[in-house]
Amino acid sequence: MSKLLLVSLRNGEIGDDVAQAEYNDVLKATKMDQSAIELCHISDEHAQLSSLDSVNGVIVGGCSLNVSDDHTSAWAQHVDAVLTEVVESGKPVFFVCFGTSWLVHYLGGSIVRTHPEDSGPTQVALSDAGKRDALLQGIPQSFTALTGHTENPDETALPPSLEVLAVGSSCPVQMVRYGDHVWATQFHAEMDAQAMQTRMDFFADYGYFSPEDYDAIVKGLPLHDVSWANRILESFAQYCAG
């Protein structure tokens, strides 16, 4: 049976609750049960990465860190070491949100704050390379996803080893691939409307949205069909299964 590892980079008092919510979202999006996905919670600088020997692929969830911030803390340095090990393992990897900036930075690109997106829907369009990508077969040219971030890759200074698979008008880099085994989405491929509301409740004061806009954002979330974005994460799970 194919098995995946979810690496959840959630620290602090709410870390356990966020990691569990993230795990539930990934289970729902991939349509897999708990026996098929192991949760590895990197809760602080002492938490160790689970063995990758017995898994077919790795999903890395979001993180409250920003690559463009000072990364001298023990927590930030540990996250960097864990993600480096994941990428260099050769296993198929799918990064969500924070991982896009981390991957671009890891490969020598620049991270800026020119195209932040408030919590809510975003429009994503496949590039020509995206139309040929293994995970994006059957995905429409344009689709809606849920997002929320304060930094983004500099689209004018991307590493040459990176392939842009999807773009957007509000954030130019929406999905990338490194080599033939690492993918990353700026949007949250694991989220539906309820998941986004839950995440907003956790991070109400992190700058992902204005508190006065909370009610309007939450009310509008169910109006958007994000099933195609979820389908991409499901496709990754199927890709890992072979």
Backbone as JSON, one array per atom type, in Angstrom:
{
  "sequence": "MSKLLLVSLRNGEIGDDVAQAEYNDVLKATKMDQSAIELCHISDEHAQLSSLDSVNGVIVGGCSLNVSDDHTSAWAQHVDAVLTEVVESGKPVFFVCFGTSWLVHYLGGSIVRTHPEDSGPTQVALSDAGKRDALLQGIPQSFTALTGHTENPDETALPPSLEVLAVGSSCPVQMVRYGDHVWATQFHAEMDAQAMQTRMDFFADYGYFSPEDYDAIVKGLPLHDVSWANRILESFAQYCAG",
  "N": [[0.84, -1.19, 0.0], [0.51, 2.23, -0.81], [2.15, 4.85, 0.93], [2.13, 8.0, 2.51], [3.91, 10.82, 3.89], [3.07, 13.44, 5.98], [4.53, 16.41, 6.66], [4.31, 18.61, 9.15], [4.77, 21.9, 9.92], [4.45, 23.37, 12.52], [4.51, 25.43, 15.24], [4.58, 26.61, 18.7], [1.88, 27.62, 20.98], [-0.52, 26.97, 19.68], [0.26, 25.05, 17.97], [-0.1, 22.17, 17.98], [-2.87, 21.89, 17.53], [-3.19, 23.16, 15.06], [-1.6, 21.55, 13.43], [-3.03, 19.13, 13.54], [-5.44, 19.92, 12.34], [-4.5, 20.55, 9.8], [-3.62, 18.05, 8.98], [-6.08, 16.67, 8.86], [-7.24, 18.11, 6.76], [-5.56, 17.42, 4.62], [-6.0, 14.66, 4.46], [-8.68, 14.71, 3.61], [-8.51, 16.08, 1.14], [-6.84, 14.43, -0.39], [-8.26, 12.14, -0.36], [-7.63, 9.93, 1.16], [-7.13, 7.51, 3.82], [-6.37, 7.45, 7.39], [-4.48, 5.45, 7.79], [-2.89, 5.57, 5.61], [-1.49, 7.93, 5.54], [1.03, 9.36, 7.34], [1.53, 11.5, 10.1], [3.99, 13.83, 10.72], [4.97, 15.89, 13.06], [6.69, 18.75, 13.23], [7.38, 20.41, 15.76], [9.06, 22.0, 17.25], [12.53, 23.04, 17.61], [13.68, 20.69, 18.37], [12.27, 18.54, 17.47], [12.2, 15.63, 15.48], [12.61, 14.6, 12.08], [10.58, 12.13, 10.65], [11.47, 8.79, 9.58], [12.15, 8.42, 6.15], [12.26, 6.19, 4.68], [10.22, 4.28, 4.42], [8.13, 5.5, 3.12], [6.25, 6.67, 0.26], [6.1, 9.2, -0.68], [6.19, 12.75, 0.16], [4.35, 15.24, 1.78], [4.48, 18.63, 2.49], [3.27, 20.83, 4.77], [1.93, 24.18, 5.4], [3.5, 27.09, 7.01], [4.14, 29.37, 9.67], [6.38, 30.89, 9.49], [8.34, 33.29, 7.61], [10.27, 33.38, 4.72], [11.59, 35.68, 4.0], [12.07, 36.97, 6.36], [14.22, 37.41, 9.29], [16.3, 34.67, 9.68], [17.65, 33.52, 11.85], [16.87, 32.28, 14.15], [16.66, 29.35, 16.26], [14.54, 27.68, 15.67], [13.79, 28.41, 13.01], [16.14, 27.72, 11.64], [16.17, 24.99, 12.09], [13.86, 24.17, 10.74], [14.68, 24.77, 8.14], [16.77, 22.91, 7.85], [15.37, 20.48, 8.06], [13.66, 20.6, 5.8], [15.53, 20.71, 3.77], [16.65, 18.16, 3.98], [14.41, 16.66, 3.26], [13.95, 17.42, 0.54], [16.38, 16.64, -0.63], [16.28, 13.96, -0.36], [15.28, 12.63, -2.51], [12.76, 11.6, -2.72], [9.37, 11.89, -3.96], [7.97, 15.11, -3.53], [5.65, 17.43, -2.18], [5.1, 20.7, -1.71], [3.31, 23.12, 0.2], [2.24, 26.44, 0.07], [4.16, 28.18, 2.19], [6.34, 26.58, 1.54], [6.8, 27.08, -1.14], [8.1, 29.58, -1.3], [10.27, 28.85, 0.29], [11.5, 26.82, -1.26], [12.21, 28.2, -3.62], [14.04, 30.03, -2.55], [15.94, 28.23, -1.51], [16.98, 27.24, -3.86], [18.3, 29.4, -4.81], [16.91, 31.65, -5.61], [15.02, 34.79, -5.32], [13.08, 36.19, -2.66], [10.29, 38.2, -2.15], [8.0, 40.89, -1.21], [5.96, 41.69, -2.89], [3.59, 40.79, -4.0], [1.46, 40.0, -2.07], [-1.27, 37.99, -0.87], [-4.49, 38.24, 0.41], [-6.3, 36.2, 2.78], [-8.44, 33.93, 1.22], [-10.16, 33.44, -1.96], [-8.3, 32.81, -5.01], [-7.38, 33.28, -8.42], [-6.09, 30.94, -10.65], [-3.93, 30.05, -13.32], [-2.87, 27.69, -15.74], [0.43, 27.31, -17.01], [2.17, 26.81, -20.16], [4.01, 24.79, -19.67], [2.83, 23.72, -17.43], [0.55, 22.53, -18.45], [1.59, 20.24, -19.48], [2.47, 18.85, -17.33], [2.76, 16.08, -15.07], [1.11, 16.0, -12.76], [-0.95, 17.68, -13.39], [-2.61, 16.85, -15.36], [-5.73, 16.82, -16.9], [-6.62, 18.9, -15.37], [-8.32, 22.0, -15.51], [-7.6, 24.84, -17.69], [-7.87, 27.25, -16.28], [-8.56, 27.86, -12.85], [-10.02, 28.02, -9.53], [-8.54, 28.64, -6.37], [-7.74, 28.48, -2.84], [-6.1, 30.81, -0.72], [-3.5, 32.68, 1.04], [-1.08, 34.7, 2.06], [1.99, 36.49, 2.84], [4.37, 36.99, 1.56], [6.31, 36.38, -1.46], [7.72, 34.58, -4.3], [10.15, 36.26, -6.31], [9.28, 36.91, -9.44], [10.89, 37.76, -11.48], [13.39, 36.85, -11.0], [13.81, 34.07, -10.86], [15.13, 30.81, -10.06], [17.01, 29.06, -12.57], [16.65, 26.34, -12.59], [14.08, 25.85, -11.96], [10.73, 25.21, -12.86], [7.97, 26.98, -13.94], [4.67, 26.25, -13.36], [2.11, 27.2, -13.0], [0.33, 30.3, -12.97], [-0.75, 33.6, -11.84], [-2.89, 36.5, -11.68], [-2.93, 38.07, -9.39], [-0.83, 37.09, -7.97], [2.11, 36.29, -9.37], [3.59, 33.83, -9.46], [2.35, 30.74, -9.01], [2.48, 27.97, -8.98], [5.12, 25.62, -9.0], [7.76, 23.48, -10.27], [10.52, 21.48, -9.34], [13.08, 19.83, -10.84], [12.21, 16.43, -11.39], [10.72, 15.63, -9.28], [9.84, 17.32, -7.23], [7.3, 19.44, -6.22], [5.54, 22.57, -5.77], [3.03, 24.63, -4.42], [1.78, 27.94, -4.33], [-0.74, 28.57, -3.51], [-3.23, 27.05, -1.33], [-3.52, 23.86, -1.72], [-4.73, 21.93, -0.25], [-6.98, 22.89, 0.99], [-10.48, 23.52, 1.67], [-13.56, 25.42, 1.91], [-14.36, 25.28, 4.67], [-11.97, 24.47, 5.84], [-10.36, 26.7, 5.32], [-11.65, 28.68, 6.86], [-11.23, 27.61, 9.43], [-8.43, 27.75, 9.56], [-8.08, 30.51, 9.35], [-9.17, 31.27, 11.78], [-7.24, 30.3, 13.53], [-5.04, 31.91, 12.86], [-5.63, 34.65, 13.19], [-4.38, 37.06, 13.83], [-2.09, 37.32, 12.31], [-1.65, 38.8, 10.06], [-2.71, 37.92, 7.65], [-5.18, 38.66, 6.79], [-7.53, 41.4, 7.11], [-8.99, 42.01, 10.24], [-11.54, 43.19, 10.27], [-12.58, 42.35, 7.92], [-13.19, 39.73, 8.2], [-15.8, 38.43, 8.55], [-17.03, 38.87, 6.06], [-15.27, 37.59, 4.31], [-15.4, 34.89, 5.18], [-18.11, 34.37, 4.77], [-18.2, 34.4, 2.01], [-16.61, 32.28, 1.18], [-17.78, 29.6, 0.73], [-18.9, 29.97, -1.76], [-17.16, 29.52, -3.75], [-15.77, 27.2, -5.96], [-13.35, 25.01, -5.26], [-12.44, 22.59, -5.96], [-10.81, 21.68, -8.04], [-8.28, 22.58, -7.36], [-7.89, 21.07, -5.04], [-7.85, 18.62, -6.28], [-5.34, 18.52, -7.43], [-3.6, 17.95, -5.34], [-4.57, 15.44, -4.7], [-3.86, 14.16, -7.06], [-1.1, 14.14, -6.76], [-0.84, 12.3, -4.67], [-1.73, 10.02, -5.98], [0.2, 9.84, -7.96], [2.44, 9.2, -6.42], [1.72, 6.68, -5.64], [2.13, 5.23, -7.88]],
  "CA": [[0.0, 0.0, 0.0], [1.25, 3.48, -0.86], [2.08, 5.62, 2.17], [2.67, 9.35, 2.44], [4.26, 11.48, 5.14], [2.77, 14.87, 6.06], [5.4, 17.14, 7.57], [3.6, 19.81, 9.6], [5.74, 22.83, 10.53], [3.6, 24.21, 13.36], [5.08, 25.57, 16.57], [3.85, 27.48, 19.61], [0.75, 27.1, 21.75], [-1.56, 26.42, 18.81], [0.9, 24.15, 17.01], [-0.72, 20.84, 17.92], [-4.2, 22.0, 16.93], [-3.04, 23.49, 13.63], [-1.07, 20.35, 12.76], [-4.12, 18.17, 13.4], [-6.37, 20.44, 11.33], [-3.81, 20.41, 8.52], [-3.65, 16.62, 8.68], [-7.45, 16.35, 8.44], [-7.45, 18.71, 5.44], [-4.82, 16.62, 3.64], [-6.75, 13.41, 4.31], [-9.88, 14.98, 2.82], [-8.16, 16.46, -0.23], [-6.25, 13.28, -1.1], [-9.23, 11.02, -0.27], [-6.93, 8.8, 1.77], [-7.45, 7.35, 5.23], [-5.25, 7.69, 8.3], [-3.45, 4.41, 7.67], [-2.08, 5.83, 4.42], [-0.72, 9.16, 5.71], [1.61, 9.54, 8.68], [1.78, 12.89, 10.47], [5.24, 14.15, 11.4], [4.81, 17.26, 13.53], [7.92, 19.44, 13.62], [6.78, 21.39, 16.67], [10.12, 22.88, 17.75], [13.84, 22.72, 17.04], [14.12, 19.37, 18.82], [11.46, 17.5, 16.82], [12.96, 14.98, 14.42], [11.91, 14.13, 10.89], [10.36, 10.68, 10.6], [12.21, 8.1, 8.53], [11.53, 8.49, 4.82], [12.52, 4.92, 3.99], [9.01, 3.48, 4.19], [7.07, 6.3, 2.5], [6.35, 6.85, -1.19], [6.14, 10.61, -0.98], [6.11, 13.65, 1.3], [3.63, 16.51, 1.67], [4.92, 19.58, 3.51], [2.23, 21.84, 4.97], [2.35, 25.57, 5.53], [4.3, 27.46, 8.17], [3.99, 30.79, 9.97], [7.63, 31.58, 9.16], [8.52, 33.9, 6.3], [11.65, 33.25, 4.27], [12.18, 37.01, 3.91], [12.39, 37.44, 7.71], [15.49, 36.96, 9.87], [16.24, 33.23, 9.9], [18.71, 33.11, 12.77], [16.33, 31.54, 15.29], [16.88, 27.9, 16.22], [13.36, 27.09, 15.01], [13.89, 28.64, 11.57], [17.26, 26.94, 11.12], [15.78, 23.58, 12.11], [12.93, 23.98, 9.62], [15.5, 24.76, 6.93], [17.5, 21.63, 7.8], [14.39, 19.42, 7.8], [13.19, 20.68, 4.42], [16.67, 20.34, 2.92], [16.72, 16.7, 4.0], [13.27, 16.15, 2.49], [14.19, 17.63, -0.89], [17.55, 15.9, -1.08], [16.03, 12.52, -0.21], [14.9, 12.06, -3.8], [11.36, 11.2, -2.69], [8.44, 12.91, -4.46], [7.63, 16.07, -2.48], [4.66, 18.45, -2.53], [5.1, 21.8, -0.75], [2.15, 24.01, 0.19], [2.37, 27.82, 0.52], [5.5, 28.55, 2.65], [7.33, 25.79, 0.84], [7.12, 27.68, -2.44], [9.17, 30.55, -1.03], [11.46, 28.15, 0.79], [12.14, 26.12, -2.37], [12.84, 29.2, -4.48], [15.22, 30.53, -1.82], [16.89, 27.12, -1.44], [17.6, 27.1, -5.18], [19.05, 30.61, -5.14], [16.04, 32.73, -6.05], [14.74, 35.88, -4.39], [11.75, 36.26, -2.08], [9.91, 39.6, -1.96], [6.64, 41.08, -0.68], [5.3, 42.52, -3.91], [2.29, 40.24, -4.37], [0.77, 39.26, -1.02], [-2.69, 37.71, -1.12], [-5.28, 38.05, 1.62], [-7.0, 34.92, 2.89], [-9.61, 33.87, 0.36], [-9.96, 32.81, -3.27], [-7.4, 33.37, -6.01], [-7.52, 32.64, -9.73], [-4.84, 30.31, -11.08], [-3.94, 29.62, -14.72], [-1.75, 26.83, -16.08], [1.37, 27.7, -18.05], [2.34, 25.74, -21.16], [4.69, 23.69, -18.98], [1.86, 23.13, -16.53], [-0.36, 21.67, -19.22], [2.28, 18.97, -19.76], [2.95, 18.25, -16.08], [2.08, 14.84, -14.68], [0.08, 16.22, -11.74], [-1.96, 18.62, -13.85], [-3.4, 16.28, -16.45], [-7.15, 16.88, -16.61], [-6.93, 20.14, -14.66], [-8.65, 23.03, -16.49], [-6.66, 25.92, -17.92], [-8.03, 28.22, -15.19], [-9.36, 27.34, -11.74], [-9.99, 28.8, -8.3], [-7.92, 28.01, -5.2], [-7.74, 29.32, -1.65], [-4.73, 31.27, -0.47], [-3.27, 33.64, 2.11], [0.37, 34.77, 2.32], [2.5, 37.86, 2.89], [5.56, 37.09, 0.73], [6.18, 35.62, -2.71], [8.93, 34.56, -5.12], [10.35, 37.31, -7.31], [9.12, 36.24, -10.73], [11.93, 38.22, -12.4], [14.69, 36.3, -10.6], [13.61, 32.68, -10.47], [16.25, 29.92, -10.4], [16.82, 28.4, -13.87], [16.28, 24.93, -12.4], [12.68, 25.81, -11.56], [9.75, 25.32, -13.94], [6.7, 27.57, -13.49], [3.56, 25.45, -13.87], [0.85, 27.95, -12.93], [0.52, 31.72, -12.7], [-1.96, 34.29, -11.42], [-2.81, 37.96, -11.82], [-2.67, 38.68, -8.08], [0.49, 36.59, -7.56], [2.58, 35.72, -10.63], [4.07, 32.45, -9.34], [1.36, 30.0, -8.23], [2.91, 26.57, -8.83], [6.42, 25.37, -9.63], [8.34, 22.14, -10.14], [11.97, 21.39, -9.35], [13.44, 18.49, -11.32], [11.05, 15.6, -11.71], [10.17, 15.03, -8.06], [9.43, 18.3, -6.22], [6.29, 20.43, -6.63], [5.15, 23.52, -4.73], [1.96, 25.56, -4.77], [1.62, 29.1, -3.45], [-2.08, 28.41, -2.95], [-3.42, 25.9, -0.44], [-4.18, 22.78, -2.46], [-5.4, 21.04, 0.7], [-8.06, 23.59, 1.68], [-11.8, 23.89, 1.17], [-14.07, 26.59, 2.63], [-14.29, 25.07, 6.11], [-10.56, 24.45, 6.22], [-9.87, 28.07, 5.31], [-12.18, 29.36, 8.04], [-10.52, 27.09, 10.6], [-7.07, 28.3, 9.53], [-8.21, 31.94, 9.66], [-9.39, 31.38, 13.23], [-5.95, 30.07, 14.18], [-4.05, 32.94, 12.54], [-6.38, 35.9, 13.04], [-3.54, 38.24, 14.03], [-0.82, 37.11, 11.62], [-1.56, 39.68, 8.9], [-3.2, 37.29, 6.43], [-6.42, 39.36, 6.41], [-7.94, 42.43, 8.07], [-10.04, 41.47, 11.11], [-12.86, 43.72, 9.91], [-13.05, 41.65, 6.71], [-13.36, 38.3, 8.51], [-17.16, 37.93, 8.29], [-17.29, 38.89, 4.61], [-14.45, 36.54, 3.68], [-15.95, 33.58, 5.55], [-19.41, 34.22, 4.1], [-18.0, 34.17, 0.58], [-15.8, 31.09, 0.88], [-18.51, 28.47, 0.12], [-19.36, 30.3, -3.11], [-16.08, 29.23, -4.7], [-15.46, 25.79, -6.18], [-11.9, 24.83, -5.24], [-12.21, 21.15, -6.1], [-9.7, 21.41, -8.95], [-7.06, 22.77, -6.57], [-7.78, 19.86, -4.21], [-7.55, 17.51, -7.17], [-3.9, 18.5, -7.68], [-2.98, 17.2, -4.24], [-4.98, 14.05, -4.91], [-3.03, 13.65, -8.16], [0.22, 13.85, -6.21], [-0.95, 11.04, -3.93], [-1.83, 8.94, -6.97], [1.52, 9.76, -8.6], [3.33, 8.49, -5.5], [1.3, 5.28, -5.59], [2.65, 4.6, -9.09]],
  "C": [[0.88, 1.25, 0.0], [1.07, 4.24, 0.46], [2.77, 6.96, 1.99], [3.01, 9.84, 3.84], [3.86, 12.94, 5.03], [3.69, 15.49, 7.09], [4.7, 18.46, 7.9], [4.54, 20.69, 10.4], [5.0, 23.83, 11.41], [4.14, 24.24, 14.78], [4.18, 26.44, 17.45], [2.65, 26.81, 20.25], [-0.31, 26.45, 20.88], [-1.02, 25.35, 17.87], [0.23, 22.8, 16.86], [-2.07, 20.88, 17.21], [-4.12, 22.3, 15.44], [-2.55, 22.27, 12.86], [-2.17, 19.32, 12.54], [-5.13, 18.62, 12.35], [-5.78, 20.28, 9.93], [-3.84, 18.95, 8.06], [-5.04, 16.21, 8.18], [-7.74, 16.91, 7.04], [-6.77, 17.89, 4.35], [-5.52, 15.29, 3.4], [-7.95, 13.62, 3.39], [-9.54, 15.26, 1.37], [-7.62, 15.28, -1.03], [-7.19, 12.08, -1.16], [-8.56, 9.75, 0.24], [-7.34, 8.69, 3.23], [-6.19, 7.45, 6.08], [-4.15, 6.65, 8.19], [-2.49, 4.69, 6.52], [-1.23, 7.1, 4.52], [-0.27, 9.28, 7.16], [1.86, 11.02, 8.92], [3.1, 12.99, 11.22], [5.18, 15.62, 11.79], [6.16, 17.82, 14.0], [7.5, 20.63, 14.47], [7.8, 22.37, 17.26], [11.45, 22.4, 17.18], [14.37, 21.36, 17.47], [13.36, 18.23, 18.14], [12.21, 16.94, 15.61], [12.06, 14.55, 13.26], [11.77, 12.61, 10.94], [11.19, 10.07, 9.47], [11.43, 8.16, 7.22], [11.62, 7.16, 4.08], [11.24, 4.19, 3.59], [7.87, 4.26, 3.54], [7.34, 6.48, 1.01], [6.45, 8.31, -1.6], [5.91, 11.44, 0.26], [5.3, 14.89, 0.92], [4.11, 17.4, 2.8], [3.87, 20.68, 3.6], [2.81, 23.24, 5.09], [3.13, 25.82, 6.81], [4.13, 28.96, 8.4], [5.28, 31.57, 9.78], [7.52, 32.27, 7.81], [9.99, 33.81, 5.93], [12.35, 34.6, 4.26], [12.48, 37.63, 5.27], [13.77, 36.94, 8.14], [15.39, 35.47, 10.22], [17.36, 32.74, 10.81], [18.19, 32.33, 13.96], [16.59, 30.05, 15.12], [15.75, 27.19, 15.49], [13.48, 27.21, 13.5], [15.02, 27.81, 10.96], [16.93, 25.45, 11.1], [14.82, 23.27, 10.97], [13.71, 23.89, 8.31], [16.23, 23.43, 6.77], [16.56, 20.48, 7.47], [13.97, 19.42, 6.33], [14.31, 20.35, 3.43], [16.8, 18.83, 2.84], [15.6, 16.09, 3.16], [13.53, 16.25, 0.99], [15.32, 16.76, -1.4], [17.4, 14.39, -0.92], [15.73, 11.84, -1.54], [13.46, 11.58, -3.85], [10.51, 12.27, -3.37], [7.98, 13.8, -3.3], [6.62, 17.07, -3.02], [4.64, 19.48, -1.41], [3.83, 22.63, -0.92], [2.54, 25.37, 0.78], [3.81, 28.18, 0.9], [6.59, 27.82, 1.87], [7.7, 26.32, -0.53], [8.25, 28.68, -2.27], [10.44, 29.85, -0.56], [12.21, 27.49, -0.36], [12.86, 27.09, -3.29], [14.11, 29.74, -3.83], [16.31, 29.47, -1.76], [17.65, 26.97, -2.75], [18.3, 28.36, -5.65], [18.23, 31.76, -5.64], [15.78, 33.75, -4.96], [13.29, 35.84, -3.93], [11.45, 37.72, -1.73], [8.49, 39.66, -1.38], [5.85, 41.98, -1.62], [3.9, 42.05, -4.25], [1.69, 39.39, -3.25], [-0.68, 39.02, -1.42], [-3.39, 37.5, 0.21], [-5.93, 36.67, 1.61], [-8.27, 34.95, 2.05], [-9.28, 33.25, -0.98], [-8.95, 33.54, -4.13], [-7.58, 32.6, -7.31], [-6.15, 32.18, -10.22], [-4.97, 29.85, -12.53], [-2.7, 28.78, -15.01], [-0.87, 27.48, -17.14], [1.44, 26.58, -19.08], [3.03, 24.53, -20.53], [3.72, 22.97, -18.05], [0.91, 22.18, -17.25], [0.26, 20.31, -19.52], [2.67, 18.22, -18.49], [2.1, 17.06, -15.66], [0.94, 15.06, -13.69], [-1.11, 17.02, -12.25], [-2.76, 18.12, -15.04], [-4.88, 16.26, -16.04], [-7.57, 18.11, -15.83], [-7.24, 21.23, -15.69], [-7.6, 24.13, -16.58], [-6.69, 26.96, -16.8], [-8.92, 27.63, -14.1], [-9.18, 28.23, -10.52], [-9.35, 27.98, -7.18], [-8.04, 28.97, -4.03], [-6.3, 29.62, -1.24], [-4.68, 32.19, 0.73], [-1.8, 33.65, 2.47], [0.84, 36.22, 2.25], [3.76, 38.06, 2.06], [5.4, 36.2, -0.5], [7.52, 35.58, -3.43], [8.97, 35.75, -6.08], [10.34, 36.65, -8.68], [10.17, 36.66, -11.75], [13.29, 37.61, -12.1], [14.54, 34.87, -10.1], [14.83, 31.83, -10.84], [15.99, 29.22, -11.73], [16.41, 26.94, -13.75], [14.8, 24.75, -12.06], [11.77, 26.01, -12.77], [8.46, 25.89, -13.36], [5.55, 26.83, -14.16], [2.24, 26.19, -13.87], [1.14, 29.37, -12.47], [-0.8, 32.32, -12.22], [-1.79, 35.78, -11.55], [-2.49, 38.64, -10.5], [-1.36, 38.21, -7.47], [1.06, 35.8, -8.73], [3.01, 34.25, -10.57], [3.12, 31.67, -8.43], [1.72, 28.53, -8.05], [4.2, 26.36, -9.6], [6.79, 23.9, -9.47], [9.85, 22.25, -10.19], [12.35, 19.97, -9.74], [12.19, 17.72, -11.68], [10.4, 15.02, -10.46], [9.7, 16.02, -7.0], [8.47, 19.31, -6.83], [6.0, 21.36, -5.47], [4.05, 24.42, -5.25], [1.96, 26.73, -3.79], [0.25, 29.05, -2.78], [-2.15, 27.16, -2.09], [-4.22, 24.81, -1.15], [-4.97, 21.86, -1.55], [-6.69, 21.63, 1.27], [-9.37, 23.63, 0.91], [-12.3, 25.03, 2.06], [-13.96, 26.43, 4.14], [-12.85, 25.07, 6.61], [-9.98, 25.86, 6.28], [-10.38, 28.84, 6.52], [-11.45, 28.91, 9.3], [-9.12, 27.68, 10.68], [-7.08, 29.8, 9.84], [-8.41, 32.15, 11.16], [-8.08, 31.19, 14.0], [-5.02, 31.28, 14.03], [-4.69, 34.31, 12.32], [-5.5, 37.14, 13.12], [-2.17, 38.11, 13.37], [-0.68, 37.95, 10.34], [-2.03, 39.08, 7.59], [-4.51, 37.91, 5.93], [-6.7, 40.41, 7.48], [-9.07, 41.88, 8.93], [-11.43, 41.95, 10.74], [-13.43, 43.04, 8.66], [-13.4, 40.19, 6.97], [-14.73, 37.78, 8.1], [-17.44, 37.85, 6.8], [-16.51, 37.79, 3.9], [-15.07, 35.17, 3.93], [-17.28, 33.34, 4.85], [-19.24, 33.87, 2.63], [-17.28, 32.89, 0.23], [-16.58, 29.95, 0.23], [-18.99, 28.73, -1.31], [-18.34, 29.91, -4.17], [-15.79, 27.73, -4.75], [-13.94, 25.63, -6.27], [-11.52, 23.36, -5.42], [-11.05, 20.83, -7.04], [-8.35, 21.6, -8.25], [-6.82, 21.56, -5.67], [-7.37, 18.66, -5.05], [-6.05, 17.4, -7.44], [-3.18, 17.72, -6.58], [-3.35, 15.73, -4.31], [-4.14, 13.4, -6.01], [-1.62, 13.32, -7.68], [0.21, 12.53, -5.46], [-1.0, 9.86, -4.89], [-0.5, 8.75, -7.69], [2.48, 8.96, -7.72], [3.0, 7.0, -5.42], [1.78, 4.51, -6.81], [1.59, 4.07, -10.01]]
}
